């Protein structure tokens, strides 16, 4: 288990300005993240919609945590590509009615180049399910995440 420098619990601080009703300019750790809505929903389509950046965060977290887990378990990953399909119940977004689980299911198709055996990879995936904070939160909301791992042996 890696050693952690500093406190275990930290606060994330973000700030945002909202130049109009659809665009949000957020600053986090010195980086600007812009979200906007498509033109058909009143936006300017300047950037990805908030809901799209939320899904992109799952892809990023899956990449980072899978690689950390693999390193911790002595498994080499040469490359990884992820395709996602998310089912979205838009009734809540359009104010029709509240929706308890806006994303009933998410499917990740993941191609990984690795030298891992099937048993080693099973341990990597088990670690990922325990330690990917974005996926943990999404699963806790009631969403089912299906992962289709395609291992390409180096």
Secondary structure by P-SEA (a helix, b strand, c coil): ccccccccbbbbbbbbbbccccbbbbbcccbbbbbbbccccccccccccaaaaaaaaaaaaaaaaaaaaaaaacccccbbbbbbbbbbbcccccccccccccccbbbbbbbbbccccaaaaaaaaaaaaacaaaaaaaaaabbbbbbbcccccc
